[in-house]
Amino acid sequence: MKKVLIVEDDRSQQFLISHYMTKSFVDCEIITADNGVEGLQKIEYETPDLVLLDISMPILNGLEMLERLRCKYLSKIPVIALTALSDQTTILKMVSLGIVDYLVKPITPYMVLDKIGKALNAAYSAG
């Protein structure tokens, strides 16, 4: 069973993404975190196969979480960034920190499921 961690401070977004996923990916365990600190803790204990990471969050934002994640042994976990920011500086920063893909909010079910499916298939193929 694949584990996907959703790190998102907006509970309605967490719920929507979880709902889309449970309908489309039967063999997926969904874990949630409300901020980057909680996200890093869950990564340590749960070791997800994929992380969906909001960039604009309180306490520890997505970019800061990515920096910490990439400094640790967990650097190979694929990350899809979720952001309302579409400026080139933010996108380049996310890419430099190793995201596998990103979605600009507002997101649609098709967009989310397509990106998640591709990332999980790539992770499964890689080993």
JOQUI-V632690 format. One record per pair of residues at least 12 apart in sequence whose C-alpha atoms are under 8 Angstrom apart, sorted by sequence separation. I is the first residue (numbers start at 1). J is the second residue. D is the distance in whole Angstrom. If there is no record, write none. Layout:
# JOQUI-V632690
i=(I | I)
j=(J | J)
d=(D | D)
This chain:
# JOQUI-V632690
i=(18 | 81 | 101 | 14 | 81 | 86 | 62 | 79 | 80 | 83 | 85 | 100 | 79 | 80 | 81 | 82 | 83 | 84 | 36 | 78 | 79 | 80 | 81 | 82 | 83 | 84 | 35 | 37 | 78 | 79 | 80 | 81 | 82 | 83 | 84 | 11 | 35 | 36 | 37 | 80 | 82 | 4 | 6 | 8 | 9 | 10 | 35 | 36 | 2 | 3 | 4 | 5 | 6 | 7 | 8 | 9 | 35 | 36 | 40 | 1 | 2 | 3 | 4 | 5 | 6 | 7 | 8 | 9 | 35 | 36 | 39 | 51 | 53 | 55 | 1 | 2 | 3 | 4 | 5 | 6 | 7 | 8 | 50 | 51 | 52 | 53 | 54 | 55 | 56 | 70 | 1 | 3 | 5 | 7 | 36 | 37 | 49 | 50 | 51 | 52 | 53 | 54 | 55 | 56 | 70 | 7 | 36 | 40 | 48 | 49 | 50 | 51 | 52 | 53 | 54 | 50 | 52 | 63 | 67 | 63 | 66 | 7 | 5 | 63 | 80 | 80 | 5 | 5 | 78 | 3 | 5 | 3 | 4 | 7 | 3 | 4 | 5 | 6 | 7 | 8 | 9 | 78 | 2 | 3 | 4 | 5 | 6 | 7 | 8 | 2 | 3 | 4 | 5 | 6 | 7 | 4 | 9 | 8 | 9 | 50 | 50 | 49 | 49 | 20 | 24 | 17 | 21 | 20 | 17)
j=(30 | 94 | 115 | 32 | 99 | 104 | 81 | 98 | 99 | 102 | 104 | 119 | 99 | 100 | 101 | 102 | 103 | 104 | 57 | 99 | 100 | 101 | 102 | 103 | 104 | 105 | 57 | 59 | 100 | 101 | 102 | 103 | 104 | 105 | 106 | 34 | 58 | 59 | 60 | 103 | 105 | 28 | 30 | 32 | 33 | 34 | 59 | 60 | 27 | 28 | 29 | 30 | 31 | 32 | 33 | 34 | 60 | 61 | 65 | 27 | 28 | 29 | 30 | 31 | 32 | 33 | 34 | 35 | 61 | 62 | 65 | 77 | 79 | 81 | 28 | 29 | 30 | 31 | 32 | 33 | 34 | 35 | 77 | 78 | 79 | 80 | 81 | 82 | 83 | 97 | 29 | 31 | 33 | 35 | 64 | 65 | 77 | 78 | 79 | 80 | 81 | 82 | 83 | 84 | 98 | 36 | 65 | 69 | 77 | 78 | 79 | 80 | 81 | 82 | 83 | 80 | 82 | 93 | 97 | 94 | 97 | 39 | 39 | 97 | 115 | 116 | 42 | 43 | 119 | 46 | 48 | 47 | 48 | 51 | 48 | 49 | 50 | 51 | 52 | 53 | 54 | 123 | 48 | 49 | 50 | 51 | 52 | 53 | 54 | 49 | 50 | 51 | 52 | 53 | 54 | 52 | 57 | 57 | 58 | 119 | 120 | 120 | 123 | 109 | 113 | 109 | 113 | 113 | 112)
d=(7 | 8 | 7 | 7 | 7 | 7 | 8 | 8 | 6 | 8 | 7 | 7 | 5 | 6 | 6 | 6 | 6 | 5 | 7 | 7 | 6 | 5 | 4 | 5 | 5 | 5 | 6 | 7 | 6 | 7 | 5 | 6 | 6 | 6 | 7 | 8 | 6 | 7 | 6 | 7 | 7 | 7 | 7 | 8 | 7 | 7 | 6 | 5 | 6 | 6 | 6 | 6 | 6 | 6 | 6 | 4 | 6 | 6 | 7 | 5 | 5 | 5 | 5 | 5 | 5 | 5 | 5 | 6 | 7 | 6 | 8 | 7 | 7 | 7 | 6 | 6 | 6 | 6 | 6 | 6 | 6 | 6 | 6 | 6 | 6 | 6 | 6 | 6 | 7 | 7 | 7 | 7 | 7 | 6 | 8 | 7 | 6 | 5 | 5 | 5 | 5 | 5 | 5 | 8 | 8 | 7 | 5 | 7 | 7 | 7 | 6 | 6 | 6 | 6 | 6 | 8 | 7 | 8 | 7 | 7 | 6 | 6 | 8 | 8 | 8 | 8 | 8 | 8 | 7 | 8 | 6 | 8 | 5 | 7 | 5 | 6 | 6 | 6 | 6 | 6 | 8 | 7 | 7 | 5 | 5 | 5 | 5 | 5 | 5 | 6 | 7 | 6 | 6 | 6 | 6 | 7 | 6 | 7 | 8 | 7 | 7 | 7 | 7 | 6 | 8 | 8 | 7 | 7 | 8)
